Amino acid sequence: MDKDDNTTVMKFWRIMLVVVMCVFGWFAYTWLAFDVQTAGVQERSLPGWFFVVPVVIWVLGWITLGLGTFVFPPGRGHMRLRSALLLWIISCIIGFGIVIFGLITEPGTYRIGGILTAGGFVLLILILVMLLFRYPPSTEVLFSHILSTLLFVAAFSISTSMQQGFAYRFPILALGSASFLFCVTGCMEILNARPGFARLACLLRKKPCDTQPATSPSTGAWWRFHGAVMALCGVFFSIVLINNTFAIVPDTVEDTRSVMLKIPVQAAWTWFAEPSHFILWNTDFTEYFIPEITHEREGSVYYLVGERNEKRFTLQCIITKWDEPREYSFVGRCEEFDVYGSYLIEPADNGSFVTCEEVYSFRNLRETITAALSGGKSPLQSLGERMTILEEVAGAR
């Protein structure tokens, strides 16, 4: 390969690293949104921001690996690789510490998923550390086989922990690193017919690598086959990563809140059951119309009109329960989602105690992804914000 061809290849890999960095950055954002929300809902002993730390450090490693190709001088590529690996090691150590803390303080929550996650972190830390240290040249074959095996066990443990109900998603960062190592070393073995991990370790130490194919055709064929298996493992665990990422995208979002209103039960009933009052605290809607109301009320249809993202939409509401003045519920349908709302009103010493439950079900992928990016919030204004508005407007009338 001449100098021009080599420059073209290097530019291609720089672009690929930046693209992969951006993709993992988007994944990391969804993991952060999910973990912070989960920590808040479950009220764990660790604050929500703590789960952000390992993911942020891991993303810094990817930024070093991706944008570092344009910052580090050409002769300092090994420093960029080592810096990225060191950041990943720190990230995995912190992630391991979070899991161990959970196993000690909340063993009933983490169960077998936490043990598998901790084991996966330990193995990945061991792999990354081994890549940074020297090894005898005569053991490069054994070195690559050991690291390949450890990498598969680490990736399998972390992916399995997700299926075992591990509550948080930050361990997927380790699965992303494992998938990347699988693909990189697999491609190296296919192209060079030599142990991929040994060549990667050479690059990390700025040590000249033997790029010539293996002298024995059978040995070369074996390493190419081994490389193909590694690359397929990388593709497989990448699919698992994507699946686990989109698995956190909720098909439904549930929200339950309670509010104390300083008004009688009958007055509170009006704020939920009458559309004219309902739109005063559900500020996503600006108008309503009622084509027909039956005497039984249940089964009656009315329409709420609002605006989202500078686009008008209409929510068709069907009353499913009318137990005046105690319980009211409805089913709403629009183009992007369905919603079920249930409101239970109970008398209290100083007025009325209302328990509100809303469940949103998304119809299409765009709305589903939007819910994930917003941290699993409802497509309309949050129920908590609307309860605050309700307290203000109900008390002012």
C-alpha positions in Angstrom: 0.0 0.0 0.0 1.5 3.4 -1.0 1.5 6.6 1.0 -1.7 8.0 -0.5 -3.6 4.7 0.0 -2.4 4.6 3.6 -3.6 8.2 4.2 -7.0 7.4 2.8 -7.4 4.4 5.1 -6.4 6.4 8.1 -8.9 9.1 7.3 -11.6 6.4 6.9 -10.9 4.9 10.3 -10.8 8.4 11.9 -14.3 9.1 10.5 -15.5 5.7 11.6 -14.2 6.2 15.2 -16.0 9.6 15.3 -19.3 8.0 14.0 -19.1 5.2 16.5 -18.3 7.7 19.3 -21.4 9.7 18.4 -23.6 6.5 18.4 -22.3 5.4 21.8 -22.8 9.0 23.0 -26.5 8.7 22.1 -26.8 5.3 23.8 -25.1 6.8 26.9 -27.6 9.6 27.1 -30.5 7.1 27.2 -28.7 5.0 29.8 -28.2 8.1 32.0 -31.8 9.2 31.6 -33.0 5.8 32.6 -30.6 5.2 35.5 -31.2 8.7 37.1 -35.0 8.1 36.8 -34.8 4.6 38.2 -32.6 5.8 41.2 -35.1 8.5 41.9 -38.2 6.3 41.7 -36.7 3.4 43.8 -35.2 5.8 46.4 -32.0 3.8 46.7 -29.2 4.6 49.2 -27.0 6.0 46.4 -28.1 9.4 44.8 -29.1 9.4 41.2 -26.1 11.4 40.0 -23.7 8.7 41.3 -24.8 6.4 38.4 -23.8 9.1 35.9 -20.1 9.0 36.9 -19.0 5.7 35.3 -20.9 6.5 32.1 -19.5 10.0 31.8 -15.9 8.7 32.3 -16.5 5.9 29.8 -17.8 8.5 27.2 -14.6 10.6 27.9 -12.7 7.5 26.8 -14.7 7.3 23.6 -14.1 11.1 23.0 -10.4 10.5 23.4 -10.5 7.6 21.0 -12.6 9.4 18.4 -11.7 13.1 18.5 -8.2 12.2 19.7 -7.3 11.2 16.2 -7.5 14.9 15.2 -5.7 16.2 18.3 -2.8 13.8 19.1 0.2 14.0 16.7 0.5 11.1 14.3 3.4 9.7 16.2 1.4 9.7 19.5 -1.4 7.4 18.5 -0.4 4.9 21.2 -0.9 7.6 23.9 -4.5 8.2 22.6 -5.2 4.4 22.8 -3.7 4.1 26.3 -5.6 7.1 27.5 -8.9 5.7 26.3 -8.2 2.3 27.9 -7.2 4.0 31.2 -10.5 6.0 31.3 -12.4 2.7 30.6 -10.6 1.0 33.4 -11.5 3.8 35.8 -15.1 3.7 34.6 -15.3 0.0 35.1 -13.8 0.3 38.6 -16.4 2.9 39.7 -19.1 0.8 38.1 -17.9 -2.3 40.0 -17.9 -0.3 43.2 -21.5 0.8 42.7 -22.6 -2.8 42.1 -20.7 -4.1 45.1 -22.2 -1.4 47.3 -25.6 -2.4 46.1 -24.9 -6.1 46.8 -23.9 -5.2 50.3 -26.6 -2.7 51.2 -29.5 -3.9 49.0 -28.9 -7.6 48.3 -32.6 -8.3 47.6 -32.6 -5.8 44.8 -29.6 -6.9 42.8 -29.8 -10.7 43.2 -28.0 -12.8 40.6 -27.9 -9.9 38.1 -25.7 -7.9 40.4 -23.3 -10.8 40.8 -23.0 -11.4 37.1 -22.5 -7.6 36.5 -19.7 -7.4 39.1 -18.0 -10.5 37.5 -18.2 -8.9 34.1 -16.7 -5.7 35.3 -13.8 -7.5 37.0 -13.0 -9.5 33.8 -13.1 -6.5 31.6 -10.8 -4.6 34.0 -8.4 -7.6 33.9 -8.5 -7.6 30.1 -7.8 -3.9 29.8 -5.0 -4.0 32.4 -3.3 -7.0 30.6 -3.3 -5.1 27.4 -1.3 -2.3 29.0 1.4 -4.6 30.4 4.2 -6.4 28.6 4.2 -10.2 27.9 6.9 -12.5 26.5 6.8 -12.6 22.7 6.7 -16.4 22.7 3.4 -16.3 24.5 1.4 -14.1 22.1 -0.8 -17.0 21.0 -1.6 -18.0 24.6 -2.1 -14.3 25.4 -4.6 -13.8 22.7 -6.5 -17.0 23.5 -6.8 -16.0 27.2 -8.0 -12.5 26.5 -10.5 -13.8 23.8 -12.0 -16.2 26.4 -12.1 -13.7 29.2 -13.7 -11.1 26.8 -16.4 -13.5 25.8 -17.2 -14.5 29.4 -17.3 -10.8 30.5 -19.6 -9.8 27.7 -21.8 -12.9 28.3 -22.0 -12.2 32.0 -23.1 -8.5 31.5 -25.6 -9.3 28.8 -27.1 -12.1 31.0 -27.3 -9.8 34.0 -29.6 -7.5 32.0 -31.9 -10.5 31.4 -31.8 -11.3 35.2 -33.5 -8.0 36.0 -30.6 -5.9 37.0 -32.2 -2.5 37.7 -29.8 -0.2 36.1 -28.3 0.2 32.6 -24.9 1.7 33.2 -23.2 -1.8 32.9 -24.0 -1.8 29.2 -21.0 0.6 28.8 -18.8 -2.4 29.5 -20.7 -4.4 26.9 -20.1 -1.7 24.4 -16.3 -1.8 25.1 -16.3 -5.6 24.8 -18.2 -5.4 21.4 -15.6 -2.9 20.2 -12.7 -5.0 21.2 -14.3 -8.1 19.5 -14.7 -6.2 16.3 -11.2 -4.6 16.3 -9.3 -7.7 17.2 -11.4 -9.8 14.8 -10.7 -7.5 11.9 -6.9 -7.5 12.7 -6.9 -11.3 12.7 -8.8 -11.6 9.4 -6.4 -9.0 7.7 -3.1 -10.2 9.2 -3.7 -13.8 10.0 -2.1 -13.3 13.4 -3.3 -13.0 17.0 -5.3 -9.8 17.2 -4.8 -9.1 20.9 -1.1 -9.4 20.5 -1.1 -6.8 17.7 -3.4 -4.5 19.7 -1.0 -4.7 22.7 1.9 -3.7 20.3 0.0 -0.6 19.2 -0.6 0.4 22.8 3.1 0.3 23.6 4.3 1.8 20.3 6.1 -1.4 19.6 6.7 -2.5 16.0 4.1 -5.1 15.0 4.7 -8.1 12.7 2.2 -7.4 9.9 3.3 -10.2 7.7 0.8 -13.1 7.3 1.6 -16.3 9.1 4.2 -18.5 7.5 2.1 -21.6 7.8 -1.0 -21.6 5.6 -2.9 -23.7 8.1 -1.9 -21.3 10.9 -3.0 -18.3 8.8 -6.3 -20.0 8.0 -6.9 -20.7 11.7 -6.4 -17.1 12.7 -8.6 -15.8 9.9 -11.3 -18.2 11.1 -10.7 -17.1 14.7 -10.9 -13.5 13.6 -14.2 -14.2 11.8 -15.6 -15.7 15.0 -14.4 -12.7 17.0 -16.0 -10.3 14.6 -19.3 -12.2 14.7 -19.2 -12.1 18.5 -18.7 -8.3 18.2 -21.8 -8.1 16.0 -23.8 -10.4 18.3 -23.0 -8.4 21.4 -23.6 -5.1 19.6 -27.1 -6.4 18.7 -27.6 -7.4 22.4 -26.5 -3.9 23.4 -28.9 -2.2 21.0 -31.7 -4.6 22.2 -31.0 -3.8 25.8 -30.9 -0.1 25.0 -34.2 -0.1 23.2 -35.7 -2.4 25.9 -35.5 0.6 28.2 -37.6 2.5 25.8 -41.0 2.2 27.4 -44.0 0.9 25.4 -46.0 2.4 28.3 -45.3 5.1 30.8 -47.2 5.0 34.1 -47.5 7.8 36.6 -49.4 7.9 39.9 -49.7 11.0 42.1 -51.9 12.1 45.0 -53.1 15.6 45.8 -54.9 17.2 48.7 -57.5 19.8 47.6 -59.1 22.2 50.1 -62.5 21.9 48.5 -65.5 19.5 49.0 -65.6 16.2 47.2 -68.4 17.3 44.9 -66.3 20.4 43.8 -63.2 18.2 43.3 -65.3 15.9 41.1 -66.0 18.8 38.7 -62.3 19.4 38.1 -61.8 15.9 36.8 -65.1 14.9 35.2 -66.1 18.1 33.4 -64.0 19.0 30.3 -64.5 22.7 30.9 -62.6 22.4 34.2 -60.3 19.7 33.1 -58.5 21.8 30.4 -57.9 24.6 33.0 -55.3 22.4 34.8 -54.3 20.2 31.8 -52.7 23.1 30.0 -51.6 21.1 27.0 -55.2 21.5 25.8 -56.8 24.7 24.8 -60.3 23.8 23.8 -62.9 20.9 23.9 -66.1 19.9 22.2 -68.7 17.3 23.2 -70.7 15.8 20.3 -73.1 13.8 22.6 -73.5 12.9 26.2 -75.5 9.8 27.2 -77.6 9.8 30.3 -75.5 7.0 31.8 -72.3 9.0 31.0 -70.2 5.8 30.7 -69.4 5.3 27.0 -69.8 9.0 26.2 -67.3 10.6 23.9 -65.7 14.1 24.0 -62.7 15.6 22.4 -59.8 17.7 23.8 -57.8 19.8 21.3 -54.2 20.9 22.1 -50.8 21.7 20.6 -47.5 19.7 20.8 -44.3 20.7 19.0 -46.2 23.5 17.1 -48.7 20.9 15.8 -52.3 20.7 16.8 -53.7 17.4 17.9 -57.0 16.0 19.0 -57.4 13.5 21.9 -60.6 11.5 21.7 -61.8 10.6 25.2 -64.2 7.9 26.1 -65.6 7.8 29.6 -65.1 4.3 31.0 -66.3 4.8 34.6 -68.6 7.4 36.1 -69.2 6.9 39.8 -70.1 10.4 40.9 -68.6 11.9 43.0 -66.0 9.2 43.9 -64.3 7.7 40.8 -63.9 8.8 37.3 -61.8 7.2 34.5 -61.5 7.6 30.7 -59.5 6.2 27.7 -58.0 8.7 25.3 -56.7 8.1 21.8 -54.7 10.2 19.4 -52.3 9.6 16.5 -49.2 9.1 18.6 -50.4 7.5 21.8 -53.3 6.1 23.9 -53.8 7.2 27.5 -55.8 5.8 30.4 -56.7 8.1 33.2 -58.2 7.2 36.6 -59.1 9.6 39.4 -60.3 8.4 42.8 -61.7 11.2 45.1 -62.0 10.5 48.8 -63.3 12.8 51.6 -60.7 14.2 54.0 -60.7 16.4 57.1 -59.8 19.6 55.2 -61.3 18.8 51.8 -60.7 16.1 49.3 -57.9 13.6 48.8 -57.4 12.6 45.1 -55.3 9.7 43.8 -54.5 10.2 40.1 -53.2 7.4 37.8 -52.3 7.8 34.1 -50.9 5.2 31.7 -49.6 6.2 28.3 -49.1 3.6 25.5 -47.1 4.6 22.4 -48.2 3.8 18.9 -45.0 4.4 16.9 -41.2 4.2 17.2 -40.7 7.9 17.0 -42.8 8.6 20.1 -41.2 5.6 21.9 -37.7 7.0 21.3 -38.9 10.5 22.3 -40.1 9.0 25.6 -36.7 7.4 26.2 -34.8 10.6 25.4 -37.0 12.5 27.9 -36.3 10.1 30.7 -39.5 8.0 30.4 -41.9 11.0 30.8 -45.4 11.2 29.5 -45.9 12.8 26.1 -47.9 15.6 27.8 -47.1 17.8 30.7 -46.1 15.7 33.7 -48.8 14.7 36.1 -46.8 16.3 39.0 -46.8 19.7 37.2 -50.5 19.4 36.4 -51.3 18.6 40.1 -49.5 21.8 41.1 -51.6 23.8 38.6 -54.7 22.0 39.9 -54.0 23.1 43.5 -53.6 26.7 42.4 -56.6 27.0 40.1 -59.0 24.9 42.4 -58.1 27.0 45.4 -58.5 30.2 43.5 -62.1 29.6 42.5 
